[in-house]
Amino acid sequence: MSNQSPFGGRRAALFPVLPKGEVLATYATYGEAQEVVDTLAKADFPVKQVSILGNDLKSVERVTGKLTWGRVALGGAASGAWLGVFFGLLFFIFSPDGAGLPFVFAAVMIGAGFGMLFGVVSAALNRRRRDFTSTMQVIASNYQVIVDGALVNRARNLLSGQAAAAAVVPAPPHPSEPPRAEEPPAAPQP
């Protein structure tokens, strides 16, 4: 994951452009594409010239459960309690007469109560529109590793060297294959 640089120009933030270069490889998952970039980085490749491009973006909403009054009340109480912790600690730290820890506990309880009340009221107003909880995610169908055109051959050579080193180790036999015949050791030559 990357973030926009605060030192980049405003023009770059207003008008994003697709990366330029050649496709090094296409992968089904982001993790596979990230491993390739990590391999290039470990080989001292100039990774500033590399981009990962997600294609065919899709919004996926996974339903995590039914929205019940208990779940609404508990979620509201938890968020209100965090707000109560914040205000209680603020008063505890900056109070001139030294408000004690019972004051912080009271602020947490009051925050939890108000959070529960607001959570239940907002759920009652939106009850018929959404009766479930979910998580939202944006995923891509595939991920392309894009490399600057002048460096694409170097990147391919680095990756093929890595693949050649991994190809030296023989893969274990599949359980459905017949056992491999062991070659007898070579006899010493006189």
N, C-alpha and C positions, 0 to 999 in steps of 0.2 A: 504494500500500500504506500502511496506517496502523497505528499501534500504540495500545494502551490507554494512557491517561495515568496516570502513577503517582499523580497528585493526585486522580483520580476516586474517588468513594466505593466502599467495598467492596460496597455493595448493587448498584451498576451492574455490577461484575465478576461477581457471583454470579447475577444475574438479567438476562441480556441481553434486550432487546426489539427488535422490528422498528421501523424508522423510520416516523414518522407523516408524512403529507403526500399530495400528489397525484403521479401519474406524469407526468413531463414528457415522456419519450420512452423507447422500448425499443430496444436495440441488440443485435446478434448477438455482438459481441466486447467485451471489457473495454476495449480500447484506444479504441474509438469512444465509449464512455460517458465515459472519462477525458478525451478531447478536448473533449467538451461541457462538463465541469466546468472544464477549463482555460480555455475560452472565456468562461465565466461569471466566473471569477476575474479574468481580464484586463479585464473590463468593470466591475470593482469591485462585483460582486454579492456579497452576504453568503453565502459558500460554507459557513459553519457550518450553514446550514439546508438543505444538499444532502446526499444519500446515494446511493450506488450499491448496488443490491440485485441479487445474483445469484440466479436462479431455476433450479429443477430441477438441483441439484448432482449431479454424477456423479464417481465415482472412476475415473481412467484410469491404468492401469499399462502403460507402454510397455516392451517387452522390448528390451534393448540388446545382448544377446549370450548366448552359451553360457558357462556357468561352467566354466572349466578349472582344472586344478591350478596352472598357471603364473600365471593371473590372480589366483587366491586367494593364492598365495605373494607375488606382487608387491604386491598391495593390503595384505597383512599387513606386509610389509617396509616399505612406505611409511609406514603409520600408526605402526609401531614406531620408525622413524627419526625421525619428528617428536617422539615422546616422548623419544627419546635426545637430540635437539637441546635440548629443554627442560631436561632434567636436566643435561646436559653444560654448558650455558651457566650454569645456576644454580651448579654447583660452580666453574666458571671465575670467575664474578663474586665469589662469597662465600667462596672458599677462602683461608685465612690464609697458606698457603705458596705461593700463586700457581700453581695448576694450569695447565698450558699448553694450547695448541690441540690437541696430540695427545690429551690427555685428552678433549676435546670430540669429536674424531673417533672415539675408542674408544667413547664413550658412544653415538654415533650407530650405530656398527656393532653393538654389543650390543643396542641397542633394535630395530634392523632384524631381527636374528637371532631375538630373542624374539617380535617381531610376526609374522614369517613362520611360526614354529613354532605360535603360537596360532591364526593364520589357517588353517593347514592342518589342525590338529586339530579346530577348530570346523566346518570344511567337511566333514571326514570324518564327523563326528557327524550333520550335517544333509544328507548327500549325496543321499539318496533323496527328501527333501521339496522341494528347490529346486535345480534344475540350470541355472539361468539368472540373468542379472543384469537389473535393470530400474530404471526411475524411476517414481515415483508422483506423481500430480498430481490435484488436485480442480478441476474446471471447471464452469461453469454453461452451461445451454442458451441463456439470454439474460440481459441486464443492463438493469435499469430505473434511470433517474435519477429519484429522488424529491426533490421540493421542497416546503417548507412551503406550505400552502394559501394563505396570505396573499401569498406571493411568486411563485406559479406564473405569473401573467400577466406579471409583469415579466420573468421568465426566458424565457418564450416570445417576448416582444417583442424581447429582446436577441438570441435565437437567430435569429429571423426577419429581423432587421436584418442579421445576419451572413450569412444565406443570400441576402438580397437583394443585398448587396454582391458576393457571389461569383457571382450570376446575371448580372451585367452583362457579364462576360467571356464571349464566345461560345466554346462548346466546339469543338475541332477536328473536322473531318468524319471520319467513319468511313471506312476504306479501301474499303469496298464501296459507298459512296454515290457518285453521279455528281458531277463537279466543280460547285461553286457558281458561278453566273454573277455576275461582278463588276458592280456598278452603276457606270455612268459618273459621273464627277464632275458636280455640278450646274453649269450654265452661269451665269456671272455675270449678274445682272439689271441692266439699265440704269437 
